[in-house]
Amino acid sequence: MGTGGQARTRLARGAVIAAAQTLFLERGYAATTMEAISRQSDVPSATVYRLFSSKLGILRAMIAVSVDGTPEAIPLPEQPEARELLKSQDPTEQLAGFAAICRQVNDRTCQLYQVLVSAAASDPAAADLLAELAKQRKAGQDRIARALSRDKSLRPGLRQRDAADIIHALMSPELYRLLVIDRGWKPDKYQSWLAGTLIDQLLSARD
Protein backbone atom coordinates (compact mmCIF):
# COMPACT_ATOMS: atom_id res chain seq x y z
CA MET A 1 0.00 0.00 0.00
CA GLY A 2 1.39 3.40 -0.99
CA THR A 3 1.75 6.43 1.24
CA GLY A 4 -1.59 7.83 0.09
CA GLY A 5 -3.37 4.56 0.82
CA GLN A 6 -1.80 4.32 4.27
CA ALA A 7 -2.90 7.88 5.05
CA ARG A 8 -6.47 7.11 3.96
CA THR A 9 -6.48 3.98 6.10
CA ARG A 10 -5.28 5.94 9.16
CA LEU A 11 -7.97 8.55 8.57
CA ALA A 12 -10.65 5.90 8.19
CA ARG A 13 -9.52 4.08 11.36
CA GLY A 14 -9.51 7.33 13.30
CA ALA A 15 -12.97 8.28 12.04
CA VAL A 16 -14.42 4.86 12.93
CA ILE A 17 -12.88 4.89 16.41
CA ALA A 18 -14.15 8.42 17.10
CA ALA A 19 -17.65 7.57 15.84
CA ALA A 20 -17.82 4.34 17.81
CA GLN A 21 -16.73 6.05 21.00
CA THR A 22 -19.49 8.64 20.63
CA LEU A 23 -22.12 5.98 19.96
CA PHE A 24 -20.97 3.58 22.68
CA LEU A 25 -21.17 6.35 25.27
CA GLU A 26 -24.48 7.72 24.01
CA ARG A 27 -26.36 4.47 23.26
CA GLY A 28 -24.38 1.76 24.99
CA TYR A 29 -22.38 -1.05 23.44
CA ALA A 30 -25.26 -3.47 22.86
CA ALA A 31 -27.47 -0.89 21.13
CA THR A 32 -24.75 0.29 18.75
CA THR A 33 -24.54 -1.51 15.41
CA MET A 34 -21.71 -1.65 12.91
CA GLU A 35 -24.02 0.04 10.42
CA ALA A 36 -24.59 2.95 12.81
CA ILE A 37 -20.84 3.31 13.27
CA SER A 38 -20.42 3.31 9.49
CA ARG A 39 -23.00 6.08 9.10
CA GLN A 40 -21.61 8.15 11.98
CA SER A 41 -18.04 7.90 10.68
CA ASP A 42 -18.93 8.29 6.99
CA VAL A 43 -16.81 5.21 6.29
CA PRO A 44 -18.35 2.46 4.11
CA SER A 45 -19.58 -0.53 6.07
CA ALA A 46 -17.35 -2.90 4.09
CA THR A 47 -14.33 -0.81 5.04
CA VAL A 48 -15.31 -0.80 8.71
CA TYR A 49 -15.50 -4.60 8.67
CA ARG A 50 -12.22 -4.87 6.76
CA LEU A 51 -10.40 -2.67 9.26
CA PHE A 52 -11.84 -4.07 12.50
CA SER A 53 -13.77 -7.30 11.70
CA SER A 54 -16.35 -6.69 14.44
CA LYS A 55 -17.76 -4.24 16.94
CA LEU A 56 -15.56 -5.79 19.61
CA GLY A 57 -12.56 -5.27 17.34
CA ILE A 58 -13.38 -1.57 17.27
CA LEU A 59 -13.67 -1.45 21.07
CA ARG A 60 -10.35 -3.28 21.42
CA ALA A 61 -8.61 -0.78 19.12
CA MET A 62 -10.30 2.11 20.89
CA ILE A 63 -9.05 1.00 24.29
CA ALA A 64 -5.53 0.40 22.94
CA VAL A 65 -5.40 3.93 21.53
CA SER A 66 -6.77 5.37 24.78
CA VAL A 67 -4.22 3.51 26.93
CA ASP A 68 -1.37 4.83 24.78
CA GLY A 69 -2.82 8.29 24.24
CA THR A 70 -1.64 8.35 20.60
CA PRO A 71 -2.88 6.71 17.37
CA GLU A 72 0.13 4.34 17.37
CA ALA A 73 -1.26 2.43 20.39
CA ILE A 74 2.16 1.42 21.74
CA PRO A 75 1.74 -1.03 24.66
CA LEU A 76 2.30 0.77 27.95
CA PRO A 77 5.35 -1.26 29.14
CA GLU A 78 7.10 -0.47 25.83
CA GLN A 79 6.64 3.29 26.08
CA PRO A 80 9.84 5.27 26.78
CA GLU A 81 8.58 6.83 30.02
CA ALA A 82 7.64 3.47 31.55
CA ARG A 83 10.89 1.87 30.45
CA GLU A 84 12.92 4.67 32.00
CA LEU A 85 10.99 4.42 35.27
CA LEU A 86 11.67 0.68 35.49
CA LYS A 87 15.39 1.45 35.30
CA SER A 88 15.27 4.25 37.89
CA GLN A 89 17.47 3.88 40.96
CA ASP A 90 15.12 6.05 43.03
CA PRO A 91 12.12 3.92 44.14
CA THR A 92 10.18 6.95 45.41
CA GLU A 93 10.55 8.68 42.05
CA GLN A 94 9.71 5.39 40.34
CA LEU A 95 6.40 4.92 42.17
CA ALA A 96 5.44 8.58 41.81
CA GLY A 97 6.06 8.28 38.08
CA PHE A 98 3.94 5.16 37.75
CA ALA A 99 1.17 6.83 39.79
CA ALA A 100 1.19 9.67 37.24
CA ILE A 101 1.00 7.22 34.31
CA CYS A 102 -1.81 5.29 36.03
CA ARG A 103 -3.80 8.49 36.52
CA GLN A 104 -3.29 9.53 32.89
CA VAL A 105 -4.36 6.14 31.55
CA ASN A 106 -7.42 6.01 33.79
CA ASP A 107 -8.37 9.56 32.82
CA ARG A 108 -8.41 8.48 29.17
CA THR A 109 -9.95 5.02 29.53
CA CYS A 110 -12.41 5.23 32.42
CA GLN A 111 -15.55 5.63 30.31
CA LEU A 112 -14.47 3.05 27.73
CA TYR A 113 -13.56 0.59 30.46
CA GLN A 114 -17.11 0.86 31.80
CA VAL A 115 -18.44 0.23 28.29
CA LEU A 116 -16.36 -2.95 28.19
CA VAL A 117 -17.47 -4.04 31.67
CA SER A 118 -21.08 -3.54 30.63
CA ALA A 119 -20.56 -5.45 27.38
CA ALA A 120 -18.81 -8.29 29.22
CA ALA A 121 -21.96 -8.94 31.26
CA SER A 122 -23.74 -10.34 28.20
CA ASP A 123 -21.06 -10.91 25.56
CA PRO A 124 -18.58 -13.78 26.18
CA ALA A 125 -16.09 -12.31 23.69
CA ALA A 126 -16.17 -8.99 25.55
CA ALA A 127 -15.67 -10.87 28.82
CA ASP A 128 -12.61 -12.53 27.28
CA LEU A 129 -11.24 -9.13 26.26
CA LEU A 130 -11.82 -7.78 29.76
CA ALA A 131 -9.90 -10.72 31.23
CA GLU A 132 -7.12 -10.28 28.66
CA LEU A 133 -6.71 -6.59 29.55
CA ALA A 134 -6.60 -7.43 33.26
CA LYS A 135 -3.89 -10.00 32.56
CA GLN A 136 -1.87 -7.48 30.54
CA ARG A 137 -2.24 -4.85 33.27
CA LYS A 138 -1.12 -7.31 35.92
CA ALA A 139 1.91 -8.36 33.86
CA GLY A 140 3.00 -4.75 33.55
CA GLN A 141 2.46 -4.06 37.24
CA ASP A 142 4.38 -7.21 38.18
CA ARG A 143 7.39 -5.63 36.48
CA ILE A 144 7.22 -2.75 38.96
CA ALA A 145 7.28 -5.14 41.90
CA ARG A 146 10.12 -7.08 40.31
CA ALA A 147 12.18 -3.91 39.81
CA LEU A 148 11.64 -2.87 43.44
CA SER A 149 12.56 -6.34 44.67
CA ARG A 150 15.64 -6.48 42.44
CA ASP A 151 16.89 -3.18 43.90
CA LYS A 152 16.07 -4.31 47.47
CA SER A 153 13.70 -1.39 47.90
CA LEU A 154 10.72 -3.32 49.31
CA ARG A 155 10.04 -2.89 53.01
CA PRO A 156 11.30 -5.72 55.24
CA GLY A 157 9.14 -8.82 55.17
CA LEU A 158 7.20 -7.83 52.05
CA ARG A 159 7.45 -10.52 49.37
CA GLN A 160 7.60 -9.57 45.72
CA ARG A 161 4.37 -11.47 45.07
CA ASP A 162 2.53 -9.56 47.80
CA ALA A 163 3.96 -6.26 46.54
CA ALA A 164 2.61 -7.09 43.08
CA ASP A 165 -0.84 -7.75 44.56
CA ILE A 166 -0.80 -4.40 46.39
CA ILE A 167 0.19 -2.58 43.20
CA HIS A 168 -2.49 -4.40 41.20
CA ALA A 169 -5.20 -3.43 43.70
CA LEU A 170 -4.18 0.19 44.21
CA MET A 171 -3.66 0.92 40.51
CA SER A 172 -6.88 -0.81 39.40
CA PRO A 173 -9.41 1.03 37.22
CA GLU A 174 -12.08 0.02 39.74
CA LEU A 175 -10.39 1.99 42.52
CA TYR A 176 -9.89 4.98 40.24
CA ARG A 177 -13.59 4.95 39.39
CA LEU A 178 -14.59 4.61 43.04
CA LEU A 179 -12.54 7.62 44.14
CA VAL A 180 -12.67 9.93 41.10
CA ILE A 181 -16.09 9.18 39.62
CA ASP A 182 -18.15 7.91 42.55
CA ARG A 183 -16.57 9.98 45.34
CA GLY A 184 -15.73 13.02 43.23
CA TRP A 185 -11.98 13.24 43.87
CA LYS A 186 -10.02 15.50 41.54
CA PRO A 187 -7.59 13.49 39.39
CA ASP A 188 -4.66 15.42 40.91
CA LYS A 189 -5.78 14.37 44.39
CA TYR A 190 -6.08 10.75 43.26
CA GLN A 191 -2.58 10.81 41.76
CA SER A 192 -1.06 12.32 44.92
CA TRP A 193 -2.87 9.82 47.14
CA LEU A 194 -1.89 6.89 44.92
CA ALA A 195 1.78 7.85 44.89
CA GLY A 196 1.86 8.34 48.65
CA THR A 197 0.01 5.10 49.37
CA LEU A 198 2.23 3.04 47.06
CA ILE A 199 5.34 4.50 48.71
CA ASP A 200 4.00 3.92 52.23
CA GLN A 201 2.88 0.36 51.51
CA LEU A 202 5.84 -0.86 49.48
CA LEU A 203 9.07 0.86 50.40
CA SER A 204 11.51 0.57 53.24
CA ALA A 205 11.40 3.51 55.65
CA ARG A 206 13.95 6.21 54.77
CA ASP A 207 16.03 7.96 57.41
C-alpha positions in Angstrom: 0.0 0.0 0.0 1.4 3.4 -1.0 1.7 6.4 1.2 -1.6 7.8 0.1 -3.4 4.6 0.8 -1.8 4.3 4.3 -2.9 7.9 5.0 -6.5 7.1 4.0 -6.5 4.0 6.1 -5.3 5.9 9.2 -8.0 8.5 8.6 -10.7 5.9 8.2 -9.5 4.1 11.4 -9.5 7.3 13.3 -13.0 8.3 12.0 -14.4 4.9 12.9 -12.9 4.9 16.4 -14.2 8.4 17.1 -17.6 7.6 15.8 -17.8 4.3 17.8 -16.7 6.1 21.0 -19.5 8.6 20.6 -22.1 6.0 20.0 -21.0 3.6 22.7 -21.2 6.3 25.3 -24.5 7.7 24.0 -26.4 4.5 23.3 -24.4 1.8 25.0 -22.4 -1.0 23.4 -25.3 -3.5 22.9 -27.5 -0.9 21.1 -24.8 0.3 18.8 -24.5 -1.5 15.4 -21.7 -1.7 12.9 -24.0 0.0 10.4 -24.6 2.9 12.8 -20.8 3.3 13.3 -20.4 3.3 9.5 -23.0 6.1 9.1 -21.6 8.2 12.0 -18.0 7.9 10.7 -18.9 8.3 7.0 -16.8 5.2 6.3 -18.4 2.5 4.1 -19.6 -0.5 6.1 -17.4 -2.9 4.1 -14.3 -0.8 5.0 -15.3 -0.8 8.7 -15.5 -4.6 8.7 -12.2 -4.9 6.8 -10.4 -2.7 9.3 -11.8 -4.1 12.5 -13.8 -7.3 11.7 -16.4 -6.7 14.4 -17.8 -4.2 16.9 -15.6 -5.8 19.6 -12.6 -5.3 17.3 -13.4 -1.6 17.3 -13.7 -1.4 21.1 -10.4 -3.3 21.4 -8.6 -0.8 19.1 -10.3 2.1 20.9 -9.0 1.0 24.3 -5.5 0.4 22.9 -5.4 3.9 21.5 -6.8 5.4 24.8 -4.2 3.5 26.9 -1.4 4.8 24.8 -2.8 8.3 24.2 -1.6 8.3 20.6 -2.9 6.7 17.4 0.1 4.3 17.4 -1.3 2.4 20.4 2.2 1.4 21.7 1.7 -1.0 24.7 2.3 0.8 28.0 5.4 -1.3 29.1 7.1 -0.5 25.8 6.6 3.3 26.1 9.8 5.3 26.8 8.6 6.8 30.0 7.6 3.5 31.6 10.9 1.9 30.5 12.9 4.7 32.0 11.0 4.4 35.3 11.7 0.7 35.5 15.4 1.4 35.3 15.3 4.3 37.9 17.5 3.9 41.0 15.1 6.1 43.0 12.1 3.9 44.1 10.2 6.9 45.4 10.6 8.7 42.1 9.7 5.4 40.3 6.4 4.9 42.2 5.4 8.6 41.8 6.1 8.3 38.1 3.9 5.2 37.7 1.2 6.8 39.8 1.2 9.7 37.2 1.0 7.2 34.3 -1.8 5.3 36.0 -3.8 8.5 36.5 -3.3 9.5 32.9 -4.4 6.1 31.6 -7.4 6.0 33.8 -8.4 9.6 32.8 -8.4 8.5 29.2 -9.9 5.0 29.5 -12.4 5.2 32.4 -15.5 5.6 30.3 -14.5 3.0 27.7 -13.6 0.6 30.5 -17.1 0.9 31.8 -18.4 0.2 28.3 -16.4 -3.0 28.2 -17.5 -4.0 31.7 -21.1 -3.5 30.6 -20.6 -5.4 27.4 -18.8 -8.3 29.2 -22.0 -8.9 31.3 -23.7 -10.3 28.2 -21.1 -10.9 25.6 -18.6 -13.8 26.2 -16.1 -12.3 23.7 -16.2 -9.0 25.6 -15.7 -10.9 28.8 -12.6 -12.5 27.3 -11.2 -9.1 26.3 -11.8 -7.8 29.8 -9.9 -10.7 31.2 -7.1 -10.3 28.7 -6.7 -6.6 29.5 -6.6 -7.4 33.3 -3.9 -10.0 32.6 -1.9 -7.5 30.5 -2.2 -4.9 33.3 -1.1 -7.3 35.9 1.9 -8.4 33.9 3.0 -4.7 33.5 2.5 -4.1 37.2 4.4 -7.2 38.2 7.4 -5.6 36.5 7.2 -2.7 39.0 7.3 -5.1 41.9 10.1 -7.1 40.3 12.2 -3.9 39.8 11.6 -2.9 43.4 12.6 -6.3 44.7 15.6 -6.5 42.4 16.9 -3.2 43.9 16.1 -4.3 47.5 13.7 -1.4 47.9 10.7 -3.3 49.3 10.0 -2.9 53.0 11.3 -5.7 55.2 9.1 -8.8 55.2 7.2 -7.8 52.0 7.5 -10.5 49.4 7.6 -9.6 45.7 4.4 -11.5 45.1 2.5 -9.6 47.8 4.0 -6.3 46.5 2.6 -7.1 43.1 -0.8 -7.8 44.6 -0.8 -4.4 46.4 0.2 -2.6 43.2 -2.5 -4.4 41.2 -5.2 -3.4 43.7 -4.2 0.2 44.2 -3.7 0.9 40.5 -6.9 -0.8 39.4 -9.4 1.0 37.2 -12.1 0.0 39.7 -10.4 2.0 42.5 -9.9 5.0 40.2 -13.6 4.9 39.4 -14.6 4.6 43.0 -12.5 7.6 44.1 -12.7 9.9 41.1 -16.1 9.2 39.6 -18.2 7.9 42.5 -16.6 10.0 45.3 -15.7 13.0 43.2 -12.0 13.2 43.9 -10.0 15.5 41.5 -7.6 13.5 39.4 -4.7 15.4 40.9 -5.8 14.4 44.4 -6.1 10.8 43.3 -2.6 10.8 41.8 -1.1 12.3 44.9 -2.9 9.8 47.1 -1.9 6.9 44.9 1.8 7.9 44.9 1.9 8.3 48.6 0.0 5.1 49.4 2.2 3.0 47.1 5.3 4.5 48.7 4.0 3.9 52.2 2.9 0.4 51.5 5.8 -0.9 49.5 9.1 0.9 50.4 11.5 0.6 53.2 11.4 3.5 55.6 13.9 6.2 54.8 16.0 8.0 57.4 
